[in-house]
């Protein structure tokens, strides 16, 4: 395995936003771009490489294929179909399950044994598909989960309280989607609970629900205005990659595997705060949820499991 070698599968807006942020931050030794559109991949390689003289460190960038996965430390999957007008979420999931299955089989045929990060939507479901098809240990397959949602939450809270978002410790949990939730009693500014700060400053506690709604609505608003979201998720993916490369033991709300009754669930990928290092997921943070929060998590999991039962598991086994 080559330390610092990343293979990016999918050179669309999300994948290339991640690649561009990696070029700017450094810390990557080799970046291989893989896509069905070979000409575009070569063009992206050229365009990124022309920025190397101004990058913080030397990096090898090349257009490649699935055989390049063999000795990669991390493979990031951003490929997949976007939701079309009138298409249901289940129809999108079925289409992307077939794509994920094919991609994962080709990754594993190379002899790959590193960590796979999945960003394709619906991300919790697609992470499960990749884990099932790859056969890799569950800690080595993670999804982008609610890492971007959590960043949006911290940005909005920072704006509301006029505090640096870096000093806000709050998490979005559950499905990367409309059924997500914030466990507010575990949300802090510095070392003080946000709920207590709201009370001390006589803020309307209902504002917290408005902030969460702002997070949920953000993607819809961005898509309406500019057709797609990609910079935020590109940065979020870069953040996950750096946590693995630098063995950081950082806490990120990735889509990770729950089993043996963790959070009252079993055999499902969902967005939960987890400790991320060079092995992937080291451990989950076991937060105490109140009744309403647990119901929201259970609802998130039910949505995903219903889709699996209806058709996704059949496609995986075909």
N, C-alpha and C positions, 0 to 999 in steps of 0.2 A: 504493500500500500504506500502510495506517495503522499506524504503529509502536505497538506495545503493544495492538493489537486481537487478541483471542483469540476463536475460535469453538469452543465445546464441543459436540460431537455425542454425545448420550447423557446423560440427566439421572438416571441411576440412582445407586446408592450410591457407585460409584467416581468418576463425573463430578462429583457434588456435593461429595464429600470434597475433590477438587481445587479446585473453585470456592470452597469455604469457606476452604481454606488460602490461596488467592489473596486473598480478602477481608481476611484477617488480616494478611498480609505486605505487601500493596500491590505497587506496581511494574507494575500492569496499568492501562491507560487505559480499555479497553472490553472487556466480557465478554458474548458473545452465546450464549444457550442454545438448542439445537435438539434436538427430540425428536419422535417420532411422536405422543406423548401431549401434545397442545397445552395442555390444561388444567393438567396437572402442571407443564409448563414455565413457564406464567404464575405458578403458585403458587410455584415455586422462585425465579423472578425477584423476586416480592414479598417473600418471606421473606429472601433475601439482601440486598435493597435496604434493608430495615428495619434492617440492621446497619451501614449506611454512616455514620451519625453517629458511630459509635465506631471506624470503620476508620482506618488510618494515613493514607490519602489518598483523594481523590475518585476515583470509578470509575463509569463508565456500565455498568449491568447491564440487559440486556433479553432478552426471549423473541423469537427471530427465526426465520429459515428459511435455506435453503441459499444464497439470493441474497446473504446477509450475508457469505458467504465471499469474495466478489469482491476486497475490499480488505483482508482480514485478513492479519496477519503470520504467524499460526500457527493451524492447525486441529488440535484434539485429538479423536481418536475413541475413545470408551469404550463406544459402543453395541455390542450383540451379544447372542446367546443365552448363557445359562449352561448348564453341563453338567448334564444331567438324570440321575437315578439309572438305571443300566443302559445309558446311552448311551456309546458308544465315543468315544475322542478323535478318530478320523477322522470319525465322524458329526457331532460338534460342529464340526470344521473345515469340513466341507462346508456345514453350515448357515450358519456365520459367513462363509464365503467369498462366499456369495450376498448376504448382508447388506452386507459390505464393498464388494463390486462395485457394488451399487446406490448406497451412500453416496458412494463415490469418484466415480462418474459424475456425481452431482448436485453435488458439490463443484467438479469441473472445469468443468461447464457454466456455473458462475457467472463463470468467467474467472480463478479463483484461481491464483496463482503464488508462494505462500509455502512454508512448511514444514509438513508433516503429521507429527504424533506419534500413533502407534497404541498402544493399550493393550489391545485386545480379544484374548482368547485363542483358540487358541494363538498368542501374540503374534509369534513369529518368522515363522510362516507367514502370518499376517494382514498383517504389514508388507510381505512379498513381494507379496501380492495387491494391496494399495493401490499399491505402486510400479509394478506391471505395468499396472494399470488406469489409473492417473493419467498415466503417461508422463512424470512429473516426473524431473529428474535425481536419481540415487540418493542423493546427499548431502542432498536436501531431504525425503526420506521416512525416518523413523526410528521404531523401536519402543521401548517402555519396557524391553525386553530383560531384563537381570538387574540393573537399577538397584535394585529393591526387594530382590532376593536379596542384593546386595552390602551394602545397609543393614542387613539382618538379620545378615549375617556380622559386620559391624563392631560391631554392638550386642552380639552374643554374645561376640566376642573382647574387647571392652571390659569386659564383665562378668567374664570369666574372668581377665583380667590386672589388673583394677581400674585401668584406664587410660581416659581420655576417648576415646570412639569417634571423635572428630574427629581424633585423632592416630594412628589406625590406617589404614594404607594397604594394603588387601587387596581382592581382586576375585573375584567369582564370574563364570566365563565359560561359554560354551556356550548350550544351550537353556534358556529359562525353563521349567524343569521338572525331572524326576527325574534327567536325564542331565547336569546341570550339574556343574562341578568348580572347585576352587580351585588355581591355580598357586602353591603354597606358597613356592617359592623367590623369588617376586616379592612376598611379603607382608611388610610392615614395621610396626613400632611406632616412630614417629619416623623415625630413619634406621638402625635396627638390624633385621636380619631376624628374623622371628618364630621361625623354626626355630632360630636361634642362641640366642634368649632362652629357648626351651624347654630346650635343652641346658644352658645356664648355670645355670638354676634347677632342673635335674633333674626337669622336668615330663615326664609320659608323652606321647611324641609321638603316641600313639593318640588323645589327647584332641582333636587337631585334626580327626581324622576324625569324632569324635562331634559336634564343633561344626558341621561341614559338614552332617552328618545332621540336626542341629537346624534348620538353615536349610531343608533340603529338606522336612522334616516340618512346618515352621511353618504353612504354609497349610492343610494337612490338619487340624492341631490347632485352628486358629482357626475353620475352617469347621464342625468338629464341635461346637465350643463356642458359636459365635454365627452360624452359617449362611453367613457371607461375610466376605471381607477387603476393606477399602476405605480405612481411614485411612492405612495405610502407603503404598499405591500412589498415593493422592491426593497425599501429600507428595512422593513420588518424581516424579510427573508435574509438579508445581509446580517441583521442582528443575530438571528438563530445560527447562521453559519459561523459567525465569529465566536459565539458561545461554545461551539463544538471545537473549532480549530484551536482556540486558546485555552481549552479545558477550564472554562470560567466558573463552573458550578453556579451559573446565573439562574434566577427564577423567571421563567417565561410561561405564558399561558398557551402552550402548544396543544395541539390535538394529540392526546396520548391515550394509551390503552388502559381501560379500567377492567379489573378482574377480581374475583374472590370477594365480591360485595363491597369494593371500595366505592364510597359515596352511594351505597345502596344499589350499585350497578354491576353488571358482569358482561364481558365479551363485547365491549364497545369502545370506539375512539370518540373522544369529546374534549372540549377545551377546558383544561384544569391547570392551575399553577403547578409547574414541575421544575425540578432542578436539572439543568442541562449542562453536560460536559462532553468530553471527547468520546464517551461511550454512548452518547445520545441522552436518553432519559435516565438519570440516576435514581430519582425517586419522586413521588408525588407529594405535594403538601396536602395533608389531611385537615381541611378546614371544617369547623363546625358550622353547619348551615341551619338557619331557622326553618320552620315548617313551610313557609311560603317559598323560600329559596330552594329547598329540597324538591318541592313540587315543580318548580320551574326547571330544575335540572332533570327531573324525571320526565317532564314533558319534552324537553330537548331530545333526550335519549329515545323516547317513544317515537318521535317523528322519524329519527334515523333508522330505528329498528323496523318500523313499518315499511319503509322504502326497501330495506334489505329483504324483508320477508316477501314483499310483493314481486320482486324480480331480480334484485341485484345479486343475491346468493346463487340464483340459477345461472346467471351470466358468468359468474366466477367459475362455476363447476363445469360449464359446457366444454 
